Amino acid sequence: MSLSSNAREVLHLLASTGERLNIQAINSRLPEVQDRTGAVEILLKAGLIWHAGKGRYATLNTLGMETGTIRMHSDGSAIMFSQEPESIRIVIEKNECGGALDRDVAVVRLLEPILHTGGYHGRVVDILKRARTKIAGIARQQGDNWFLDPLDPKIKGHIPLDPGDNDLRQGDLIGCDIEYGKSSIKVRALSSIGRPDSPGALIDSVCTDMGLPDDFPKEVLRESDTVCIAPVPHSSRKDLRDLYTLTIDPVDARDFDDAISIEVLPEGGYQLGVHIADVSAYAPINSLVDNEAMKRGTSVYLPDRVIPMIPEILSNSACSLQPDQDRLTKTVLIKYDSKGKRTDFSVFSSQIRSRKRLNYTEAFAILSGESSGDTELDEIFNHFASLNKILDTVREKRGAVDLGASDFRAEFSGEGFPCGFKRVSDDVSHRMIENFMVEANSAVAEFCRWLELDILYRVHGDPAPEASEKLRRTLSIYGFKVAGQLSPRASSLSKAVKEAEGTPLYPIVRDAVLRSMQKAVYSPENSGHYGLALRDYMHFTSPIRRYPDLIVHQAITCYEEGILPIRSESMVSFADSCSLLERRAAAAERTTTELMALLFLSRETGKIFKGVVRDRTDFGLFIRLLDVPVEGLLHSSALKKYRQFVPADLRPGAGIYVAVESADPIERKLSLLPAPSPEETE
């Protein structure tokens, strides 16, 4: 939240003195500051100061308080990590949560410190920002009363439900408005979403829970129709339509936002061209399309649908780099010597005409040596492959983290039910495009830094020492080591993941490494990217689906046209909002994939799957399935009952065959039984 100069003066006074002051005392200390009362209200709303009793105010630090985002547990307790500059882990018991729900931003009073593990116990004092206004769940009736059991397991069930004018049915999934009380909530039914065994209804319920946007407003669609025909003119756009450019995307992609080209330099080496759809020509600053994209922050990719950031007439048509169509772009031309050292680059607005659209399967075949039947295309791919191999070596020497990929894509039957999962490929064609996009993002970040453009960088901090130590302990259980003392080098993390590649432990080791690292975020300050081992990095190559990329395109357009960009929000606010919306999208994608996995397994009772032991507890084993993106519990009683199928070694990391006992997407539970291996059943 950006602060007025008055609010900053009041905050500085309270922070520097550490005193508890009333309005009169603040007035006497800051006679030159206007509207001190208004400044105090702004600081209270932001959670930067708090009530200190008897009409006085003080900073949270003075009062032994912290603010942060609440993360609820299924038992009703919670955890909160305080905001910068010094993150503190705060454990909140269920009777101290003060009506907070998962993802709410709250003010918490620190109680006694937690010995040995560090951090504090805490109590919620107030809630600054509610994360949700709507909620989805199962309608339950008891006599004349209705209740809601939320689909989100982090929210306690049996919430009083007002059915309103809706004709509710027992057991239906419904969407509701939330009415917040001081320390409790009640809900009012909006509409039925469907039956809980419907894939579409389950995904709809997550959209409701997460507050994901619905259809675009009519005025945004009208503006999109208009600007699609007449984009914003540009006085210095370079014509690159004679350059051989092509796109490589998934086979089912409809929006193509990046094209590539390559030329051999006379002095040796290559010139790589990365050409990105110029969405800023259709969504200039403060336009209706821009404002809507800002609210959405990112496109959201769910198992059965995409919730786009910009209307489809732009994302799938005017901005999509379709073959044999003139398209407006932002181009990065990067020159490399024969060893992959970047010797020069340029960034500018352009116009291209893509010659070819390939999917990853076709690109992989050509990169593997198969002929496309087009001599010119085959030669271009030889150059792509050569440069990609060089960039792989440069990236490895630089010490970038290489975690590979472990994502799954749900597959659906003709009736719309999940019928299996396919692992997202991580072959050379995907990695080549990733390499080229990273190179473009890094070059544009350096370009923007030179010009001091007002944009967002993609930053990634070093792992915290305590997280690194926890990772070392975790990986040692699985038989892997991470070199170094405090924060390990990125290359050490890559080595651990690479050693696990091809084994059942790979997804567990990869997840452990990911959890040990800080999350990459957006920031107006360029503090570098640990994971990529780059000083300058930003997101520039996907403006159709990410708002920070669109901000960069708009900034470049304004620079080229000599216009000062005037925005409604500060870059700090944009950074916070974009990072938050990115996390929301990731949570929705992760949750819906898990629900589809459980729904798929609900019809697979008795079927045998290969898994790996993630953790062992007193009540059983947590098993991660290898071919379905979900984890289940193998209870200790089942281990005893079916001991003939239980391997002798059941430490974390051990492989095991399990059969599905039951799967319940509503309860988010998967129960497993020990099972014989395929060889034993023959």
N, C-alpha and C positions, 0 to 999 in steps of 0.2 A: 504494500500500500504506500503510495507516495504521500509525503507529509508537506503541509504548508510551511513556510518559513517561520510563522508564529509557533506552530506546533513543535518544530525542531528546536527553537529557542527554549521553550518550556521543558522539553525532554532533556536538553543539555543541562539546564539548571538542576532538575531533580536528580539526574544521573551523576553529575559532578559533585554535588553536595551530599548526596545520600540522605537528605532530610525528608521529613514528612511535612508538607506545606499545604495550607489552605489557600483559597483564591486570593484573599487579602495579602497574604505573605508573598504569593507569586506576583501580584500586582506591584508591590513595593520593590521587589527585586528586579523586575523587568518593566520599568515604567515606559520604555520606548516601544514595547511590543503591543500591538493592537489585538483586541478580542482574545484575551487570555482564557476566558471561560470557554469560548468556542474551541480554542486549541486543546484545552483539557478534555473536552468531549471527544475530539478526534483521537487523542492518545488513548482514552479509555476504550473507544470502539476498536482501535487497532490492537488492544491488549498490551500496550507498551508501559502503561502505568496502571495503578489500581487504587481503590479506596483504602485509606489507612485509618479510618475512624475519625469521628468528630470533625467531618467536613474536610479532612486532609487527604492529600494524594502523595504517592511515592512510586518509584519504579518497582517492577516486579522483583528485581534482584534485592532491593532494600527490604522488601516484605517477605522474602523467602518463597517466591512464587516463580512459576515458569509457564510458558504457553507453548502449545504444540498440537499435533493431530493425534486424536485418540484412536487406538487400534484395539477393538474389542476381541475378547476370547469367547468361545462358545459357552463357557461356564459363567459368564456375566462379569468376570474381571476384565481388566484392561491394562495396556501398556502405552506409554507415551514417551517419545524422545523429544526433548526440548529443542527449540529452534536455535539457529546460530546465535552467537559465534561458538558456543561450547555445548555440544550435545550431551544431555544428561538422560540416563535411562530411569524412568519413573514407573513403578508398579502400583496399580490402583486396584484395591480389592472391590468386589462387586457391590458392597454396601457403601462405597465411597465414590461411585461413578456419577452421582448427581444427575441422573437422567440423560447422560451423554450416550450417543449412538456411535457406531463405527464410522470413522472418518470425520467426526465433528472436530472443530478447532476449539480448544478449551483452555481456560486458566486453571492451573493446578497448584495447590499449596503443598510444598515439600514437608513431609513429616519426618520420621526417623530414618537415618541412612540404613542401607542394606549391607550388612557385614559380609566380607569375603567376596561377594560377586559385584559389589559396587552399586552405585545408583541410590535411589531413595524410594520409600513408600510415599504415596501422594493422595490428595483428596481434590476432586473437582470442585472448584469454587464458582465458576460461571462458564457458560458456553458462548463463545464469540461468534461462531459461524456454524450453522447447521449444514451438514453435507447433503441432506436429502429433504425433499418436500413430499415425495411419494414413496410408496412401498408396495411390494407384491407379496402375496402369500396365499395360503389355503383357508377358505372360509369354513368355519366350524360353528355348528349350532348346538346350544345346550338349553333346552326348554324354549323360552321366548327370547333368549339372548344369543347374540352372535359374537364370535371372537375370530381373530386372525392369527394364524400361525405363519410367521414370515418365512419366505423361502431362504432368506439369508440366515445361515446358522449362527451368525454373530449377534443376532437380535433375539432377545427372549420372547417366547411365544405367549399365546393366550392374551393378546391385546384386545381390549374392548372395541367392538366393531359396530358402527352405525351403518345399516344396510341402505339407508336413504330410500330412493324410489326404485332401486334395483331388485329384480326378481332373482335372488341368490339361490344357488343350489349347494347343498352340503358337499364339500370336497372339491369345489371349483377353485382354480387359480384366478385371483382377482387383483386388480390394481386399486390402490387407495390413496387418498390424501392423508397426510399426517397432521394431527392437531397436538401441538406440544404444550404440556403442562410444566409446572416447576420442576418436578422430578419424575414425571411419568408421561406416557403418550396414549392417545387413543386415535382411531382411524375412521375414515368415512369412505365407504365403497364408491368407486367411480364407475367401474365396468368389469364384466367378466373377461378374462384373458383366454380361458379355455380349460381343457382337462389337463391334469398334471402329467399324463402319459403322452402328451403331444409335444413333439420336438419344437414346433413353432411357438407354442404357448410358453414352454420353459424359457426359450430365448427371449420372447417378449417380456417375460417377467423380470429377467435380468436387465433388459433395457429400461424398464420402469424403475427398478431398484437403483440403478446407476445414474438415472436422470439423463439418459441418452436422448438426443433430439429426435423429433418426429419429422414429418414432411417439412420442406422449405416453405417459408411464408410466401404468399402469392406475389407480394411486391418484389421479393428477391427473384422469383422466377420470371416476372415480367422484365426486370432489369437484365437478367441473363439472356433472355430472348433478344433484347435490343442490342446489347453489347456483343453478342455472338456474331451479329451481322456487321457491326461497326465498332471494332475495338479502338481503344485510345490510340491516336496516331503518335508516331515517334519520328523525330526529325533525322536521326542518324543511324538507322538500323542497317546493318550490312547484309548484302545479298549473298547467301551461301548455297543457293539452290542447285548450283552445278557441282557442289561437293558431294561425293558418295557417302551418304549417311544411312544408317540402318538402326532398327530397334530390336532388342532381345528381351522378351517378357514371358511370363507364364502362359501356357497354352490357352487358358480361359480368361486372360486379361482383356479389358475393354478400354482402359485408359493407358496410353503410352506416353509417359512424361519425360523419358530420356532416350536420346539417340546418340550414337557414337560414330566416329570416323577416325582414320589413321592415315598418315603420310610418312614416307621414308624421307629423311632429311639428306641433302646432298653431302653434308659433312659427317654423316653417320648418325645413328640414333633415329628417333621417331618424333612426330608431332601428333599427340592424341587430341582429338576433338570430342568434347562432351557438350551436347546441345540439349537444353532443358526447356520444356514448354513454358513460355512466358505468360504465366497467369496474371502478372501485374498489368498486362495490356487489357485484360478483361475484368480485373478487380483492382482498380486504382485505390489509393488510400482513402478511407472514409466513404467509399461507395457502399451500397446496400449489400452487394456480394461480399465485399471485404469485411464489413461488420458482422455478417452472418458467419463467415469463415473464422473470424476471431472468436466468436462465441463457441463454435464447435471445436476449434483447435486442431483437430486431426480427423481423418477418416477412421472409422472403426470397422475392423474386419472380423465378422462373426461367422460361425460355421455355415450358416445358410443365407447370409446376406452381407451387404456392405452398406454402412451408413456414411454417405459421402460428406466431405467438407464443403464442396462447392456443387452446385446443381449439375445434373448429368448432361445437360445440353452443352456445358462447358467441359466437364471432366472427360466425357466419352466422345465428344465431337470437336468443338472449336479448338480446345487446348490439346487434344490427343494427337500425337505425332503419327498419324495414319500414313501408310505408304501412298506415294503419288499425289499427295495433297500439300499445297503451300501452307506452312505453319510458322507462327511467330515464336521465337526462341531467345534464350540467353545462352551464349556460347562461351566456353572456356577452351582455349587452345594452349596446350602445354607441350613444351619442347624438352626432350630428354636426350642425354648423350648415350653412348652404347652401354654404359654401366648403370643406367637408370637414374642418374642424377638430373634433377630438374634444372635446366639452364635458362629458361625464360617462360613466361606465360602472359596471356592477355584475356581480358574479360569484357564482353560487349553484347549489345542486343543484336539479334540477327534474324534472318528468315531462311528456313531450310525446306527441302522437299525430300522426305525419306524415300530411298529407293527400294527398301526391302524390310519386311516384317518377319522376324524369325522367333520361334519359341525356344525355350531352353533345351528341349530335346534335340531340335534340329541343330542348334549351335553346338551342343555337346558332340554330336555326330561329326560335324566338320572339324572341330578341334581335335577329335580322336583320329583324324586321318581320312574319313570318308569324303568322297567328292560330292559337292552339291549339284554338279552338272553345270555350274557357272564358273568359268575360269577366273574371272575378275573377283568374284566373291571368295573363291578359295584362296586367292593370293592375299586378299585383305585379311582373311582369318589367319593366314600364316603369320602376318605381321602382328595381329592382335595377340596370338599365342606367344610370340617371341617377347613382346613387351610385357605381357602378363607374367611370364616366367621371371623376367628381370625384376618387376615390381614385387613379386613374391619374395625374392631374395633380399631386396632393399627393406621390405617390411619386416622380415625376420631379423635382419641385422639391426634394425632400428629398435627392436625389442617390443613390438606390439603384441598384445594378447590375442591369441588365436583359439577361440573356443569351438569352432565348427558350428554345426546346427543340430538341434534336437527337437524341432517343432513337428507337430502332426497336423494333417488336414483331414477332417471328417468326410467320409463318403456316405451318400444317401441312396437308398433304394428308390424304385419308382414310386412307392407310396410315401416317400418323404421321411422314412425312418433311418436313423444312422445304422449302416450295415458294415462298417469297418473304418480303419484309420490308415492313412498313408503317410509315411515319414517324408517331410519336405527335403528335397535333394540338396546336397552340398557339393555337387560336382564342379568340375573346372569351369563350366560355363557360368554358373552362379558366382563363383569366386572371382572370375575375371571381371564381371560387371561390378561386383563389390569393390574390387581394387580400383577400377576406373572412377567409380563414384567417390570413393574416399580421396583419391587424388584431386578430383574437381572440387570437392568440399574444402579441402585444405588450401588449395590455391586461392579460391574465392575468399576464404577467411583471411588470408594474408593480404589480399587486395583490399578488403574492407578495413583491415587494421591500418594499412598505409594511409588510406583516405579518411580514417576516423569516422566512418559511416555509422549511423545509429542503427545497429542491428543486434541480433541475438547470436551469441556463440554457443556451441555445444561443448560443455566443460565436464571433466571427469576427474575427481580428486584421487589422490593416493589412498590405498586402503588404510584404515585406522589400525594401529599396532595391535589392539585387543582383538579385532576381527581377524587379522592375519594370524595371530597366535591360535585362535579358535580353529581356523582353517587347517593349520598344521596338525593340531590334535585330531581333527576329524579325518583328514586324509591319512594320517598315520594308522588309524584303525583299519582303513582299507588297503594299507600297504604301500602308500605313496609318500614321497617327501617333497617339501617345498624349500628350496635353498634360500639363504639370507637370514637376517636377524629380525629387524623390525618390519617395515613394509617391504615385501618381496618385489623384485623386478617383475615386470609384466611377462618377460620371457620365461621366468620360473613357473608362473601359473600356466602358461601355454604348454610347457613341457609336461606338467602333471596331467593335463587334459589329454595331450597327445599319447602319453603312456597308457591311458585308460581306453583310448579309441579302439573299437573292435571287440571290447569286452563288455559283459553285462554291467560293469561298474561305470561305464562311460556317462550315462545320464546323471548318476548320483554325484560323480566327481565334478562334472560340469556345473551342476546346480550349486554344489558347495563352493566352488570358485566364484560363481556369479554372486552368491550371497555374501561372500567375504569382501567384495568390492563395493565402493560407494556407487550410488545410482548416478548415471550421467544425467545432467539437467541443462536447462537453458539459462543463460546469464548474459547481461550486457557487458560483463567484465570478461576479458579473454585470459583465463587462468590455465589453459592447456588441457590436454586430454591424456590421462594416464593410460587408458586401455589401448589407444592407438599410438601412444608414444609420440604425439605431435604437439608442437607449441601452438599452432593455429588450426582450429577446426570449427566448422559450423555445419548446419544442414541447409543445403542449397538445391539439391537434386530432385526433390519431390514436392514442388509447390502445389500440385493438384491435391495432395493428401496431407500436407503438414503446414500449419500456419507460419512457423518460424522461417521456413523456406520462402514463403510468399513475402514475408517482411524483407528478406534479403533482395528478392527480385524488385520489389517496390523501391528500395533504397538505391539500387543500381540505376533504375529508370530515372529517379529524381536527380541523381548525380549527373547522368548523361544529359538531362534536359536543363540542368542548372536551376533546379527547383528545390526549395527548402521543404523537406517533408514535415507536415504539421499533423500530429496524431492526437487522438482523444485520450490516450493513456501513455504513461511513462514506460520506458523499456523495462524497468524493474517490475512493473505490474504485468506487462506482457510475458516476461520470463516466468514469473510465478504462475500465471494462468496457464501458459503453454505446458509447463512441467506437470501441473495438476491434471490437466485434461489428457495428457499423454498417459499418466498413471491410471486414470479412470478407464481409458480405452484398453490398456493392457489388462487391467483387472476384469473387464467385461469379456475380453477375448479368452482369458484364462478360465474364467468361471463357466462360460458357455461351452467351451471345449470339454471341461470336466463333466458337465451335465450330460452332454451327448455321449461321452464315454460310459457313464453310469447307465444311461438309457439303453445304449447298445448292449451292455453286459446284463441288463435286466432280462433280456431274452436269450441269454447264453448260459443259463444255469446248468452246472455240471461240466461245462466245457473247460478244457485244460489250457493254461497259458504259462509261459515262462516268465519268471520274475526274479528280482534280486532283493535281498534283505537290506532295507534302508536303516532300520533301527530295531533294537530289541528292548522290551520292557518286561515288567513283572507279569503283565496280563497277555502278552503275546508278541507277535512280530508285525512290523509294518513292512509290507511288500510292495515294491514298485514294479508294475507290469512293464515288460519291455516293448510290447507291440500295441499297447493301448495307453493313452496318456492319463493314467490315474493310479492311485495308490489305495491299497486295501489292508484290512486287519486279518491276520491269521491268529485266532485266539489260542491261548495256552491250552484250553480244554480240547481243541481240535488237534493240537500237536500230540497230546497224550492218546487221543482216540485213534488217530491214524498214524501212529508212530512208525509203522512199517514203510511209509512213504517219506519219512523225514530224514534228510541227509544228516550225517553225523556232525558236520561242521555248520553251525548256524550263526556264525558271527556276522556283523554288518558287512555287506559286500558279497556274501555267499549267494550263489544261484540256487533257485528252488522252483519246482513245478507246483502249480496251485490250480485248484478247480474253483469255479465261481459257485459259492453257496447262495448268495443273494446280493442284489444291487438295487439301491433305492436312491434315485436322484433327488427326491424331496428331502430325505434325511441326510443326503450327501454321504452315504455309507456303502462300503463294499466289504462283504464278508467272504473270506476265502478258506479253503480247506487244503491240506497237503494232498498231493496227487502224484501218481506214478509218472515217470518220464515216458516219452513216446516209445522208447525201446522196450520198456517193461510191459507196455500194453499190446505189443505185437504178438 
